[in-house]
């Protein structure tokens, strides 16, 4: 798996994660999906389906962002240790 991530081009990474992000954001702001869920009066664990729609969309966005962070860490595009600032300021 890590080998495939390392061999992935930057453009492919951007297309995969950018496409996933765009789909999830579109699901959050596209009114017909929300209105179809909000008209449903069914309760799941005491909350209406429309609320679970927003929670599921948010959870998917968080998972996608963590996946992007992991991929960029594997590729070495993110430093794991914080940068140190000299004592003199700049």
Protein Blocks (a to p, Z undefined) as FASTA:
>chain_A
ZZmmmmpcfklmmmmmmmmmmmmmmmmmmmklmmmmmmpmbdeehiafklmmmmmmmmmm
mmmmmmmmmmmmmnopacfbdcdddfklZZ
